[in-house]
Amino acid sequence: MSAVANTSRHLSSEIAVVGGSAAGLYTALELARRGRSVSVLESAPTFNALPRTLIVTSHYRKFLGSAADKSIVNEIRQFELFADGRATTVPLREPDLIIERAQVIQALAEDCANAGVEVATGHRMTGLRTAQDGVTLQGECQGSTFEVTPKVLVGADGAFSAVARQSGWGRMPTAPLVQAVVELPAGFPRDTTRVWFVPEDTPYFYWLIPESSGRGVLGLIGEDGSQTRRCLQRFLAQQKMTAIEYQAARVPIYQRWTPVHRRFGPADVYLVGDAAGHVKVTTVGGIVTGFRGALGVVEAIMKGGPGRELRLLRQELDLHLRVRRMLNRFALNDYRRLVDLMSAPVLEVLGSVPRDEARRMLMKLCLTQPALLAMGVRAMFQDWVQGPALGPERWAEEAREL
Protein backbone atom coordinates (compact mmCIF):
# COMPACT_ATOMS: atom_id res chain seq x y z
CA MET A 1 0.00 0.00 0.00
CA SER A 2 3.00 2.34 0.34
CA ALA A 3 4.23 2.09 -3.25
CA VAL A 4 3.16 4.37 -6.07
CA ALA A 5 1.11 2.21 -8.42
CA ASN A 6 -0.03 2.52 -12.01
CA THR A 7 -1.83 -0.76 -12.52
CA SER A 8 -5.59 -1.09 -12.83
CA ARG A 9 -7.37 -2.64 -9.88
CA HIS A 10 -10.18 -2.05 -7.43
CA LEU A 11 -8.90 0.37 -4.81
CA SER A 12 -10.48 -0.01 -1.41
CA SER A 13 -9.61 3.04 0.70
CA GLU A 14 -12.24 4.76 2.81
CA ILE A 15 -11.27 8.16 1.35
CA ALA A 16 -10.33 8.83 -2.28
CA VAL A 17 -8.52 11.99 -3.38
CA VAL A 18 -8.82 12.72 -7.10
CA GLY A 19 -5.87 14.73 -8.37
CA GLY A 20 -2.23 14.68 -7.37
CA SER A 21 -2.00 18.43 -6.87
CA ALA A 22 -0.03 19.91 -3.98
CA ALA A 23 -3.25 20.49 -2.02
CA GLY A 24 -4.59 17.03 -2.84
CA LEU A 25 -1.42 15.22 -1.78
CA TYR A 26 -1.18 17.33 1.37
CA THR A 27 -4.81 16.43 2.21
CA ALA A 28 -4.09 12.73 1.76
CA LEU A 29 -0.90 12.97 3.82
CA GLU A 30 -2.60 14.68 6.76
CA LEU A 31 -5.50 12.22 6.71
CA ALA A 32 -3.09 9.27 6.69
CA ARG A 33 -1.21 10.75 9.63
CA ARG A 34 -4.52 10.77 11.51
CA GLY A 35 -5.04 7.08 10.83
CA ARG A 36 -7.47 7.24 7.91
CA SER A 37 -7.30 4.93 4.88
CA VAL A 38 -6.65 7.09 1.80
CA SER A 39 -6.09 6.63 -1.94
CA VAL A 40 -4.84 9.27 -4.38
CA LEU A 41 -5.82 8.89 -8.04
CA GLU A 42 -3.73 10.89 -10.48
CA SER A 43 -4.53 10.85 -14.21
CA ALA A 44 -0.94 11.50 -15.34
CA PRO A 45 1.28 8.43 -15.72
CA THR A 46 3.89 9.83 -13.28
CA PHE A 47 4.29 12.67 -10.81
CA ASN A 48 6.74 14.44 -13.12
CA ALA A 49 4.65 17.61 -13.22
CA LEU A 50 5.40 20.44 -15.64
CA PRO A 51 7.93 22.82 -14.09
CA ARG A 52 6.72 26.16 -12.80
CA THR A 53 8.67 28.53 -10.56
CA LEU A 54 6.60 29.97 -7.71
CA ILE A 55 7.18 32.40 -4.86
CA VAL A 56 5.65 31.75 -1.42
CA THR A 57 5.92 33.26 2.04
CA SER A 58 7.74 31.73 4.99
CA HIS A 59 4.43 30.10 6.00
CA TYR A 60 5.25 27.40 3.46
CA ARG A 61 7.82 25.96 5.87
CA LYS A 62 5.30 26.00 8.71
CA PHE A 63 3.14 23.50 6.82
CA LEU A 64 5.78 21.18 5.42
CA GLY A 65 8.52 21.46 8.04
CA SER A 66 11.89 20.05 7.01
CA ALA A 67 10.29 18.45 3.93
CA ALA A 68 9.92 21.95 2.46
CA ASP A 69 13.66 22.12 1.79
CA LYS A 70 13.33 19.52 -0.99
CA SER A 71 11.55 22.05 -3.21
CA ILE A 72 13.12 25.39 -2.18
CA VAL A 73 15.55 26.64 -4.83
CA ASN A 74 16.16 30.21 -3.61
CA GLU A 75 15.29 32.76 -0.92
CA ILE A 76 14.15 36.35 -1.47
CA ARG A 77 15.11 39.02 1.04
CA GLN A 78 13.75 42.14 -0.65
CA PHE A 79 11.23 43.37 -3.20
CA GLU A 80 11.81 46.25 -5.59
CA LEU A 81 8.57 47.97 -6.67
CA PHE A 82 8.34 50.13 -9.81
CA ALA A 83 5.58 52.40 -11.13
CA ASP A 84 6.41 54.65 -14.09
CA GLY A 85 9.70 56.00 -12.80
CA ARG A 86 8.85 55.70 -9.11
CA ALA A 87 10.67 52.96 -7.17
CA THR A 88 11.05 51.66 -3.65
CA THR A 89 12.60 48.66 -1.92
CA VAL A 90 10.85 46.48 0.68
CA PRO A 91 13.29 44.50 2.88
CA LEU A 92 11.79 41.28 4.27
CA ARG A 93 12.29 40.27 7.88
CA GLU A 94 11.70 36.62 6.97
CA PRO A 95 12.69 35.63 3.42
CA ASP A 96 10.16 34.63 0.81
CA LEU A 97 10.87 31.25 -0.75
CA ILE A 98 11.28 30.35 -4.41
CA ILE A 99 10.00 26.84 -5.01
CA GLU A 100 9.71 24.56 -8.00
CA ARG A 101 6.17 23.22 -8.30
CA ALA A 102 7.24 19.91 -9.83
CA GLN A 103 9.57 19.24 -6.89
CA VAL A 104 6.81 20.13 -4.40
CA ILE A 105 4.50 17.53 -5.92
CA GLN A 106 7.20 14.88 -6.19
CA ALA A 107 8.21 15.34 -2.54
CA LEU A 108 4.60 15.20 -1.32
CA ALA A 109 3.91 12.08 -3.40
CA GLU A 110 6.87 10.35 -1.78
CA ASP A 111 5.75 11.43 1.69
CA CYS A 112 2.25 10.11 0.98
CA ALA A 113 3.57 6.73 -0.13
CA ASN A 114 5.76 6.50 2.97
CA ALA A 115 2.76 7.36 5.17
CA GLY A 116 0.72 4.46 3.74
CA VAL A 117 -1.38 6.36 1.21
CA GLU A 118 -2.29 4.24 -1.80
CA VAL A 119 -1.00 6.46 -4.61
CA ALA A 120 -2.20 5.37 -8.06
CA THR A 121 -0.92 7.19 -11.15
CA GLY A 122 -2.39 6.76 -14.62
CA HIS A 123 -5.91 6.58 -13.16
CA ARG A 124 -8.33 8.94 -14.93
CA MET A 125 -11.81 9.55 -13.55
CA THR A 126 -14.61 9.17 -16.10
CA GLY A 127 -17.77 9.31 -14.00
CA LEU A 128 -19.52 9.24 -10.62
CA ARG A 129 -22.63 7.48 -9.43
CA THR A 130 -24.20 6.97 -6.05
CA ALA A 131 -23.60 3.72 -4.21
CA GLN A 132 -25.26 2.09 -1.22
CA ASP A 133 -22.56 3.11 1.25
CA GLY A 134 -20.83 5.95 -0.57
CA VAL A 135 -20.02 7.00 -4.12
CA THR A 136 -18.69 4.90 -6.97
CA LEU A 137 -15.97 6.58 -8.97
CA GLN A 138 -15.45 5.09 -12.40
CA GLY A 139 -12.25 5.48 -14.36
CA GLU A 140 -9.74 4.21 -16.89
CA CYS A 141 -6.18 3.00 -16.49
CA GLN A 142 -3.98 1.61 -19.28
CA GLY A 143 -6.97 0.70 -21.42
CA SER A 144 -8.85 -1.02 -18.59
CA THR A 145 -11.61 0.26 -16.35
CA PHE A 146 -11.59 0.50 -12.59
CA GLU A 147 -13.96 1.49 -9.80
CA VAL A 148 -13.42 3.08 -6.41
CA THR A 149 -16.22 3.14 -3.85
CA PRO A 150 -15.14 5.42 -1.00
CA LYS A 151 -17.32 6.94 1.67
CA VAL A 152 -15.56 10.30 1.22
CA LEU A 153 -14.37 11.81 -2.06
CA VAL A 154 -11.99 14.80 -2.27
CA GLY A 155 -11.66 16.73 -5.53
CA ALA A 156 -8.13 18.12 -5.88
CA ASP A 157 -8.07 18.09 -9.67
CA GLY A 158 -7.54 21.76 -10.41
CA ALA A 159 -9.54 24.72 -11.62
CA PHE A 160 -11.37 22.58 -14.19
CA SER A 161 -12.21 19.90 -11.63
CA ALA A 162 -14.16 16.93 -12.96
CA VAL A 163 -15.16 16.05 -9.39
CA ALA A 164 -16.66 19.51 -8.93
CA ARG A 165 -18.49 19.41 -12.25
CA GLN A 166 -19.98 15.96 -11.74
CA SER A 167 -20.92 16.64 -8.11
CA GLY A 168 -22.88 19.80 -8.88
CA TRP A 169 -20.50 22.71 -8.31
CA GLY A 170 -20.31 25.50 -10.89
CA ARG A 171 -17.31 26.21 -13.08
CA MET A 172 -14.46 28.19 -11.53
CA PRO A 173 -13.44 31.43 -13.33
CA THR A 174 -9.78 31.43 -14.38
CA ALA A 175 -7.11 33.76 -15.74
CA PRO A 176 -3.99 33.06 -17.79
CA LEU A 177 -0.58 33.07 -16.10
CA VAL A 178 2.40 33.25 -18.46
CA GLN A 179 6.05 33.53 -17.49
CA ALA A 180 9.30 33.23 -19.40
CA VAL A 181 12.48 31.61 -18.14
CA VAL A 182 15.23 34.19 -18.72
CA GLU A 183 18.90 34.83 -18.09
CA LEU A 184 19.17 37.42 -15.32
CA PRO A 185 20.86 40.74 -16.13
CA ALA A 186 24.52 40.92 -15.15
CA GLY A 187 24.85 41.70 -11.46
CA PHE A 188 21.19 41.07 -10.66
CA PRO A 189 20.99 40.08 -6.97
CA ARG A 190 19.56 36.57 -6.55
CA ASP A 191 17.81 37.59 -3.32
CA THR A 192 15.67 40.30 -4.97
CA THR A 193 12.29 40.12 -6.69
CA ARG A 194 11.21 42.98 -8.94
CA VAL A 195 7.57 44.01 -9.44
CA TRP A 196 6.31 46.47 -12.05
CA PHE A 197 2.81 47.98 -11.98
CA VAL A 198 1.61 48.54 -15.57
CA PRO A 199 -2.20 48.76 -15.35
CA GLU A 200 -2.67 49.28 -19.10
CA ASP A 201 -1.25 45.75 -19.59
CA THR A 202 -2.62 43.92 -16.55
CA PRO A 203 -4.68 44.69 -13.45
CA TYR A 204 -2.07 42.66 -11.56
CA PHE A 205 1.66 43.26 -12.19
CA TYR A 206 4.79 41.97 -13.89
CA TRP A 207 7.35 40.08 -11.80
CA LEU A 208 10.94 38.99 -12.14
CA ILE A 209 11.79 36.15 -9.74
CA PRO A 210 15.36 34.79 -9.60
CA GLU A 211 15.53 31.04 -9.14
CA SER A 212 19.36 30.99 -9.09
CA SER A 213 22.26 33.40 -9.54
CA GLY A 214 21.90 33.21 -13.32
CA ARG A 215 18.27 32.45 -14.18
CA GLY A 216 14.82 33.61 -13.25
CA VAL A 217 11.26 33.92 -14.52
CA LEU A 218 9.59 37.07 -15.78
CA GLY A 219 5.81 36.89 -16.03
CA LEU A 220 2.37 38.31 -15.48
CA ILE A 221 -1.27 37.37 -15.01
CA GLY A 222 -3.70 38.78 -17.53
CA GLU A 223 -7.30 38.48 -18.59
CA ASP A 224 -6.99 37.16 -22.17
CA GLY A 225 -4.49 34.45 -23.03
CA SER A 226 -3.20 35.70 -26.40
CA GLN A 227 -3.11 39.32 -25.24
CA THR A 228 -1.23 38.32 -22.09
CA ARG A 229 1.41 36.52 -24.18
CA ARG A 230 1.81 39.59 -26.42
CA CYS A 231 2.19 41.88 -23.39
CA LEU A 232 4.87 39.59 -21.95
CA GLN A 233 6.82 39.51 -25.22
CA ARG A 234 6.70 43.31 -25.47
CA PHE A 235 7.81 43.71 -21.85
CA LEU A 236 10.66 41.23 -22.37
CA ALA A 237 11.89 43.37 -25.26
CA GLN A 238 11.67 46.53 -23.14
CA GLN A 239 13.75 44.84 -20.44
CA LYS A 240 16.20 43.55 -23.09
CA MET A 241 15.57 39.93 -22.15
CA THR A 242 14.99 36.84 -24.27
CA ALA A 243 12.73 33.93 -23.33
CA ILE A 244 14.54 30.61 -23.03
CA GLU A 245 11.25 28.79 -22.56
CA TYR A 246 7.75 29.57 -21.37
CA GLN A 247 5.67 28.35 -18.43
CA ALA A 248 1.90 28.82 -18.47
CA ALA A 249 -1.22 27.88 -16.54
CA ARG A 250 -4.84 28.82 -16.02
CA VAL A 251 -5.25 29.90 -12.41
CA PRO A 252 -8.59 30.22 -10.57
CA ILE A 253 -9.80 33.70 -9.74
CA TYR A 254 -11.51 33.92 -6.36
CA GLN A 255 -14.81 35.83 -6.72
CA ARG A 256 -16.69 34.50 -3.72
CA TRP A 257 -16.37 31.70 -1.19
CA THR A 258 -17.21 28.27 -2.60
CA PRO A 259 -18.64 25.85 -0.01
CA VAL A 260 -16.16 22.98 0.04
CA HIS A 261 -18.64 20.23 0.97
CA ARG A 262 -21.60 18.58 -0.74
CA ARG A 263 -23.54 15.39 -0.22
CA PHE A 264 -23.61 13.05 -3.20
CA GLY A 265 -26.10 10.38 -2.28
CA PRO A 266 -24.84 8.93 1.02
CA ALA A 267 -21.27 10.13 0.38
CA ASP A 268 -19.44 13.30 1.38
CA VAL A 269 -17.62 15.17 -1.38
CA TYR A 270 -15.07 17.93 -0.70
CA LEU A 271 -12.96 20.29 -2.81
CA VAL A 272 -9.46 21.53 -2.04
CA GLY A 273 -6.86 23.79 -3.66
CA ASP A 274 -7.53 25.25 -7.09
CA ALA A 275 -10.70 23.14 -7.39
CA ALA A 276 -12.12 25.15 -4.48
CA GLY A 277 -10.65 28.48 -5.62
CA HIS A 278 -8.38 28.74 -2.59
CA VAL A 279 -6.19 31.43 -4.16
CA LYS A 280 -5.24 34.91 -2.94
CA VAL A 281 -6.72 37.08 -5.66
CA THR A 282 -4.34 39.97 -4.89
CA THR A 283 -1.31 37.98 -6.12
CA VAL A 284 -3.04 34.80 -7.41
CA GLY A 285 -0.87 32.70 -5.12
CA GLY A 286 -2.42 29.41 -4.04
CA ILE A 287 0.16 27.09 -2.45
CA VAL A 288 -0.12 28.24 1.16
CA THR A 289 -3.87 28.91 0.96
CA GLY A 290 -4.27 25.50 -0.69
CA PHE A 291 -2.53 23.89 2.29
CA ARG A 292 -4.78 25.84 4.65
CA GLY A 293 -7.85 24.67 2.76
CA ALA A 294 -6.54 21.11 2.88
CA LEU A 295 -6.19 21.29 6.67
CA GLY A 296 -9.71 22.71 6.85
CA VAL A 297 -11.10 19.79 4.84
CA VAL A 298 -9.14 17.32 6.97
CA GLU A 299 -10.64 18.95 10.06
CA ALA A 300 -14.14 18.71 8.57
CA ILE A 301 -13.69 15.03 7.66
CA MET A 302 -12.33 14.12 11.08
CA LYS A 303 -14.94 16.08 13.05
CA GLY A 304 -17.90 15.66 10.74
CA GLY A 305 -18.35 19.35 9.95
CA PRO A 306 -16.52 22.60 9.10
CA GLY A 307 -14.32 24.10 11.78
CA ARG A 308 -12.11 27.05 12.58
CA GLU A 309 -9.55 26.58 9.78
CA LEU A 310 -12.05 26.96 6.93
CA ARG A 311 -13.72 29.92 8.64
CA LEU A 312 -10.40 31.76 8.98
CA LEU A 313 -9.43 30.92 5.41
CA ARG A 314 -12.70 32.33 4.11
CA GLN A 315 -12.11 35.58 6.00
CA GLU A 316 -8.60 35.83 4.59
CA LEU A 317 -9.64 35.17 0.99
CA ASP A 318 -12.57 37.59 1.23
CA LEU A 319 -10.21 40.30 2.45
CA HIS A 320 -7.86 39.70 -0.47
CA LEU A 321 -10.90 40.01 -2.74
CA ARG A 322 -11.77 43.42 -1.28
CA VAL A 323 -8.24 44.63 -1.87
CA ARG A 324 -8.27 43.27 -5.44
CA ARG A 325 -11.51 45.12 -6.21
CA MET A 326 -9.81 48.34 -5.18
CA LEU A 327 -6.62 47.63 -7.10
CA ASN A 328 -8.63 46.87 -10.24
CA ARG A 329 -9.66 50.54 -10.21
CA PHE A 330 -6.10 51.83 -9.89
CA ALA A 331 -4.62 53.80 -12.78
CA LEU A 332 -0.92 54.49 -13.21
CA ASN A 333 -1.16 57.69 -11.17
CA ASP A 334 -2.60 55.69 -8.29
CA TYR A 335 0.37 53.30 -8.37
CA ARG A 336 2.75 56.27 -8.46
CA ARG A 337 1.00 57.65 -5.40
CA LEU A 338 1.13 54.23 -3.74
CA VAL A 339 4.90 54.01 -4.19
CA ASP A 340 5.31 57.59 -2.95
CA LEU A 341 3.49 56.64 0.28
CA MET A 342 6.05 53.93 1.07
CA SER A 343 7.56 55.63 4.10
CA ALA A 344 9.98 53.81 6.42
CA PRO A 345 7.16 52.74 8.82
CA VAL A 346 5.08 51.42 5.88
CA LEU A 347 8.06 49.47 4.54
CA GLU A 348 8.58 48.01 8.01
CA VAL A 349 5.01 46.70 8.05
CA LEU A 350 5.25 45.29 4.52
CA GLY A 351 8.53 43.61 5.35
CA SER A 352 7.54 42.14 8.70
CA VAL A 353 3.97 40.88 8.11
CA PRO A 354 3.64 38.09 5.49
CA ARG A 355 1.08 38.38 2.68
CA ASP A 356 -0.65 35.32 4.13
CA GLU A 357 -1.69 37.47 7.12
CA ALA A 358 -3.64 40.07 5.16
CA ARG A 359 -5.88 41.26 7.99
CA ARG A 360 -2.98 42.01 10.31
CA MET A 361 -1.03 43.66 7.51
CA LEU A 362 -3.90 45.95 6.45
CA MET A 363 -4.69 47.00 10.01
CA LYS A 364 -1.06 47.95 10.61
CA LEU A 365 -0.80 49.75 7.27
CA CYS A 366 -3.90 51.85 7.87
CA LEU A 367 -2.68 52.84 11.34
CA THR A 368 0.78 53.60 10.03
CA GLN A 369 -0.25 55.51 6.89
CA PRO A 370 -3.92 56.67 6.93
CA ALA A 371 -3.55 57.98 3.36
CA LEU A 372 -3.55 54.34 2.20
CA LEU A 373 -7.01 53.90 3.72
CA ALA A 374 -8.16 57.06 1.94
CA MET A 375 -6.93 55.65 -1.37
CA GLY A 376 -8.85 52.45 -0.72
CA VAL A 377 -12.08 54.25 0.12
CA ARG A 378 -11.74 56.41 -3.00
CA ALA A 379 -11.25 53.32 -5.17
CA MET A 380 -14.34 51.69 -3.66
CA PHE A 381 -16.33 54.85 -4.32
CA GLN A 382 -15.22 54.74 -7.98
CA ASP A 383 -16.29 51.10 -8.10
CA TRP A 384 -19.74 52.06 -6.87
CA VAL A 385 -20.12 55.01 -9.28
CA GLN A 386 -18.49 53.52 -12.41
CA GLY A 387 -19.34 49.83 -12.31
CA PRO A 388 -21.85 47.27 -11.10
CA ALA A 389 -19.47 45.31 -8.89
CA LEU A 390 -20.54 47.04 -5.66
CA GLY A 391 -23.88 48.66 -4.85
CA PRO A 392 -24.28 51.22 -2.03
CA GLU A 393 -24.97 48.58 0.65
CA ARG A 394 -21.99 46.41 -0.34
CA TRP A 395 -19.79 49.52 -0.63
CA ALA A 396 -20.66 50.47 2.95
CA GLU A 397 -19.97 46.93 4.11
CA GLU A 398 -16.57 46.90 2.37
CA ALA A 399 -15.65 50.23 4.00
CA ARG A 400 -16.57 48.92 7.46
CA GLU A 401 -14.48 45.79 6.88
CA LEU A 402 -11.42 47.92 6.07
N, C-alpha and C positions, 0 to 999 in steps of 0.2 A: 504493500500500500504506500510505501515511501518513495517509490521510483516514479519518474515521469514516464507516462505511457502514451503510446499512439496506436494501440490496437483496439479493434472494435469489440465491445463486450457490454454486458449489462452492469452498470455501475450502481452501487447499492448504498451510497451515503445518505444520511438523514438530510443534509443540506447540500444543494448544488449551486455553485457559483458559475454563471455563464460569462466568460470573458476573462482573459488573463491580463487585464490592465493592472496598473499599480494599485488602484483602489480595490479591485477585485481580489488580487492576491493577498493584499494586506487584510482584507475582511476574512478570507479563508484562514490565514495564519492566526489571527487573533481568536477566531472561533475554535480552531484546533487546540490552541493553548489553553482554552477553557474546557477542553474535554469533549467537544462536539465532533461528530463524524462528518467530514466535508469532502466534496469533490469539486475540482475546478475543471471546466470544459473550455478549451481554447480552440478556435477554428483553425488557426495557423498550424503548420506542421511542426514548428519549433518555437521556442521563445526568443529567437533572434529578431527582435523588433527592429523596425526602421530607426536609425539614429536620429535623435533630436536633442540639441543642447538646450537646457533649461536653467533658469535662475530661481532659487528658492531662498527663504529666510532660514535663520538658524533653528527655527522650529522643526525643520526636517529631521535634524539629529535627535530631537526629543521624542519623535515617534519611532525611529528605527534604531536608535542607540548606536553601538559600535558597527552594526551592519551597514549604516549609512556610508561609511568610508569606502565601501566597495564601488560606489557610483559617483563619488565626489572627485571632480577633475581639477577644480580651481576654487579659490576663495576671493571674494570681492570685499575690499575695505573702504571704497568710496564710490559715490556716483557723481558724475559731472552732468549738469542739466543745462540745455541750450534752448534759447527762444529768440530767434532773429537778432543775433548779436549780443543778447544778454546771456550771461553764464554764471553759474555758481557751482560749488563743490559741497557735497554732503558726506562727511566722514561717518563711517558706521562703527558703533561701539562693538557690536558683534558682527563678524563678517557674514555677508550673504554667501551662498554656496552655488557653484556651477556644477550641475550634474548631467550625466548622459542618460537619457530616458531608457535606452536599450539595456544599459547596465543595471538600472534600478529594477527593471522587470526580471532580468536574469537572476539577480541576487534574491529577489523576493520569491521567485519560482523555486530556487534551491532551498530557501528557508522553509517554504511550504512543504516540499517533499520530505525534508528532514524532520518536520513536525508531525508527519503522518497524514498529510493531506493527499488525497488521490488526485494527482495532476494528470489530466489526459489531453494531450495535444492532438491536432488533426480531427477534432470532434466539432462538427458544425451543426448548430440547432436549426431544425426545419419547421418545427411546430410545437404547439402546446395543446393539451386537452386535460380536462379534469379527470381525476381518478378517485377511487373510493377513499383513500387515506391521504391524498395529497394532490400532486399535479404530475402528469406524465409528459416529460420532455422528449420529443422525437428528434433524431438527428442522423447525420451521415458521417461515416469515417472510412476512408480508403475503399469506397465503392460499396460498403455494407451499411446497413441501418443499425441503429442502437436506440435504446430507450433508457431513460432515467426517471425514477418515480420518487422524488424527495418529498418531504413534508414542507420544506422551506426552499424557495428559489430566490437567488440573488442575481439581478441583472447588473453586470459590470462591463457591458459590451459597447461602451462608447456613446457618443452623441446621437448615433443612429441606431440605438438599441433595439434589437429584435424582441428581446424580453419585454421592454416597455410597450412596444407597438402591439404585440400579441396579448398583452395583459390589460390593455385598455388605456394606457397613458397617451397623451398627445405627443406630437413631434417636437423635439427640442430645437429652438432657433440656433443657428451657428454662424460663425464668421470665419473668413480665411486667414490663416497665419502663414506667412512666407518669410523665410530667412535664408540668407546666402552664407555659406562658409567662405571666409576670406582670409588672406594674409594680413596680419595687423600692420599698421604703419610703423616704420622704424622708430624705436624708442617708446612705443605705446606701453604704458604700465599694465602688467597682467592682472593687477589687483583693482582695476578701475573699469566701471561700466559707464558708457556714455548714453544719454537720452536726449533726443531732439523732439521738440514739440512743433509739428508742422500741420496745423488743423486743416489746411486746404487739401492735404493728402490723406489724412486719417484722423478720426476723432480720438485716437489713442496716441501713439508716439512711435518714433523709430528708436531702435536700440542697437548698441554694439557691445557684445558680451565676449570678453576673451576667455577661451577655454584652455589656453596654454600661453607661453611666452611669444609664440609666433602666429597662432591662429585664433580666430574668433568667429562669431556669427553676427551678421547685421540683418535686421529684419523689422517687420511691422505687422500689425493686424489691421485689416481693412474691412470693407463692407461688400465689395465685389471682387471676385477672384482674379479676373484678367486685369482689372484696373489696379488692384493691389500689386500684382507682379510688375506692371509697367511703372508704378510709383517707385518700387524697390530698385528697378534697373536704373531709373533716372537718378535716384539718390546715390546709388553706388557710383555712378559716373561723377556726380558732384563731389563725392568724397575721394575720388581717384582710386577706387577699389574695383577689383574684378572678382566675380563669383567663381569659386572653384567647383562648387556643387550647390544644389538647393535642397532645403528641407521645408516641407509644407504639411499642413493639417487643417481640418475644419474643427474649430473649437466651439463648445457651447457658450451661448451668451445668456447669462442669468437675467431674466425679466421678472420673475416672481418665484416664490418658494414652491417647489413641487413636492407634494406629499410623497414620502419614500416608501409607503406601504400600501398594498392592496390585497384583498382576498380574491383568490381565483379558485372557485369551488371551495373545498375544505383546506386549501393550501394558503400559506402566506408568501407573498411575493414582495421583494424589496428592490430598490435601485440604489446604486452607489456611484461615486465618481462622476465622470462626464455624463453617464446615463441619467443621473439625477440633476445635472446642471450645477454641481458643487464647484463653482469657479468664481473667483473674485473678478467682478466685471470691470473694476478699475484697471487692472493689469492683465486680466484674462489668465491668471495663474491658478492651476487647479491641483497641484500635487499635495500640498499641505491640507487644503480644504477637503480634498478627496480622502485623505487619511482621517480627517476629523469626521467626515460623513460615514466612513467605514466603521469607526469606533461607535458612532451613534447607532448604526444598524446592528452592530454586534450587541450593544446594550439593549436594543429593542427586542432582538431575538432571545437573548438570555432572560430578560425580565418580562417578556410578553407584552411590551408596549413601549412607546417613545419615552425617552428620558431627557436628562439635562443636556447631554452632548448635542443632540439634534436641535434642541431649543436655542442653545447658544450659537450654534452654527447658523441657524436661520437669522438670528439677530445680526450676526457679522455680515452675512451675504446681503441682507437687506440694506445695511448701512453702506456697503460698497456700491450698491445700486443707486442709492441717493446721491452719492458723490459722483458717480458716472453720469447721472442725468444732468448734474450741474456742469461737469466738464464738457459734455456734448454741446453745450451752448457757448463754450469759450471760443473766442476769436484769437488771432495772433496777439493783439494788444493785451488781451487778458492774460495770456501766458507771459508776455513781457512783464506785466504788473506782478504776476505771481513770482517770477524770479527776483524781481526787485524787492519783494517783501521777505526774502530769505535772509533775515537778520541772524546774528549769532545764536540767540535763544531759539529761533525757529529751526535752525540747522541742528541744534542740540537735540530737539525733540525728534526730528526726522531721523537722526542718526542713532538714537537710543531706544526708540519704540518700533518694533518690527511691523511690517505691513499687515501681518496676520493678527494684529491687535488694533484694528481700525478704530474702535470706539475710544480706547485710551489715547491713541494718537490724536484723534480729532479734538477731543476734550482739551488736551494739553496745547494743541496748536491754537485753538480759539482763545484760550486764556493767555497764551503767550503773545499772539498777534491778532487782536480783534478785527483788523482789516480783512483777514482771511474769511472770517464769518460774514462780513459785509459783502465780500465778493460772492460767497455762496448764496446768500439771500437774494442778491441782484440776479444771479443766474437762474434761480428758481422763479423769480418774478417774470423774467423773460420767457421761461418755459410755459408759464401760465398764460401770458399775453400772446405769444407767437405760435404756440403749438398745442395739440390736444393731449400731450402726455400727462399733464397735471391740471385738474380743475381747482377752483378756489379751496374746497375742503381739503383735498390732498395736499395742496401747496401749504396750507396752514399746518397740516400734520407733519410734513417734511420739515418745516421751519422749527416746530417744537422739538422734533427728534434731534436736530442739530444744536 
